[in-house]
Amino acid sequence: IFVAPVIERGARARKVFLPQGDWIKFFDDKIYGGGKAYELDAPLGVPVAFYRKGGKYESIFSKISL
């Protein structure tokens, strides 16, 4: 799991640099390639969090929803 909390008051986006590999964003299932930086929307109540594609627990994580 890769989680990037919003740490600035009032921020509505978060910049992250994902480690190598493919990552699936929780709650929208979009796939992001690792080794790159992204600026992602981070509205209150929707954390910027990912799980590794092909990881051991992918089938469990894919069932999580808001």
Secondary structure, DSSP 8 states (H G I E B T S, - for coil): -EEE---STT--EEEEE--SSEEEETTT--EEESSSEEEEE--TT--EEEEETT-TTHHHHTT---
